[in-house]
Amino acid sequence: MRERAFSYFSTPFSPSALAVLIQHAIEEPCWDDGIDVVSATPEWIRLRARCDHRTAERVLQFFDEIAELPDPERTAVGTAFREMLTNAIEHGGRLDPHQQVKISYVRARHMVTCYISDPGEGFTLDEIPHAAIANPADDPVRHVEIRDAQGMRPGGFGVLLARQLVDELVYSEVGNEVQLIKYLDLETRPPR
């Protein structure tokens, strides 16, 4: 990443995936990747990334390639990370390419944690009726109607989904920082 590589992939890879990657690199205009590497060791990676979808996709691809996690934890952490990063960039950073999110990924022997901090004012779960996490038990799709009335794109399942995929989802007091924690060994999991 520090050398501004266009993309990342690990072996084994399919020739078709490599061809798609090369095609994207050829077709993309000259770009500034919007990613600053603050710290990079196999156990601890810290980045600052521009608040736009293209940068988010590159960060997500990078993390997918470096995450040496067993399945199904790899899929669970990757999906939860994608949802929270997208929320941070879209809602906290308002897709403003002049803003940045801060990202940390820490891999310990029995756990992995992802930290995301966005430049927004924050929120509480009570303030997001457009999210599925706020739906009352007797109306599991209420947020869909609210999103439609507000002209928002379909969605709103990110926090609910992430909460189901990781062992702990912790927000800061202000609500613009989130910590995802996934335990990799059942013996180290705290009781729920």
Secondary structure, 3 states (H helix, E strand, C coil): CCCCCCCCCCCCCCHHHHHHHHHHHHHCCCCCCCEEEEEECCCEEEEEEECCHHHHHHHHHHHHHHCCCCCCHHHHHHHHHHHHHHHHHHHHCCCCCCCEEEEEEEECCCEEEEEEECCCCCCCHHHCCCCHHHCCCCCCCHHHHHHHHCCCCCCCCHHHHHHHHCCEEEECCCCCEEEEEEECCHHHCCCC
